[in-house]
Amino acid sequence: MIKVAFYDTRDYDRPSFEHYGALHGMQFRFLETKLNEVTAELARGADAVCVFVNDTVNKEVIDKLYEYGVKMIALRSAGYNNVDVRAAFGKIHVVHVPAYSPYAVAEHAIALLLTSVRRIHKAYNRTREFNFSLNGLTGFDFHGKTVGVVGTGKIGRIFIDICRGFGMKVLAYDLYPAEGSGIEYVTLDRLFAESDIISLHCPLTEETRHMISADAIEKMKKGVVLVNTSRGGLVDTEALLDGIRSRKIGAACLDVYEEEADVFFEDRSGHIMNDEHLARLISMPNVIVTSHQGFLTEEALNNIAETTVKNILSYFENDGLCDNELCYRCGNIEQCRKERKEKCF
Ligand code: NAI
């Protein structure tokens, strides 16, 4: 029986995993704590660990898991910026869920955007108190506006399709433009300069960290609406706060935040918020923060569980080949063995 230790789990994670795990006789241990140098110990006896976006999977943690006999790290997310894949190479196989519902995230980005631009969050609070005044609730039409999309992968493309449905003009930037897609690719500078709305859908890498910097904000249109459902590290929070204070940024819709690891997914309502930046953002009337919930739909949760269970089985019961394995060679055509249907190591 394959034993899996799940880190950072919540009630909503369990039903779909229990369903798919039971089909294959897997034994799951659900832990609420996040994985880090201290909690790695809890994985003793497990064949695999299943981790999420805010678990720490650095070299030290990987070495400990390896020492305890863990053979696989199964990410139940698409993004893997929290895993040191180079340190894992040769020791522990790392798999992820490349796509589970890009619709979930793209639709959440639109939900945030509509809420912000049409002031739904304010209207909701007002009418609950029988305040039917419309003062301060003026929004703007999406139709005819320009939206700049950074990253035109699975989520970015669906976001673009939805924006086109609203009659928006779409400009895009991607390191690897999708040939023949009919998307108008421009430089990042032009995207910044011409967009009324900017939405981020690229991964967090060393190259993209703080791509929304003070310099970048300086180049944007006054009143631009920034949407980030990708990773918090794409945005320099201090620069964002300055941009909002100077009225350069008209509104920000954030499903992710640079320092989210210690607060998101937790009920902190009875605590004093120690993170001054987050407290400041939340206090601003033109900022909407959700707690990394873009993925949170029934369809996505089911797909995540089904793919994760298949990923784990492919290693332990099949030939050890898994299309969803990640290693530092991924994307490197000459070195990537997975492309040649061989084991990564
Ligand atoms: P994807 O891999 O299909 O697309 C990413 C795109 O970004 C690719 O087209 C790639 O060429 C492009 N890209 C890579 N480096 C770039 C750079 N330096 N500049 C511009 N573009 C660059 O990924 P997908 O599924 O569309 O996901 C996008 C991101 O959404 C993920 O990396 C993840 O961080 C985030 N995400 C957030 C979730 C949430 O719950 N809020 C859930 C799932 C993903």
Residues whose N, C-alpha, C, O or C-beta is under 5 A from the ligand:
A	BS01	NAI	A78 G79 P98 V105 V150 G151 T152 G153 K154 I155 G156 Y173 D174 L175 Y176 H201 C202 P203 L204 E207 T208 T229 S230 R231 D255 H292 Q293 G294 F295
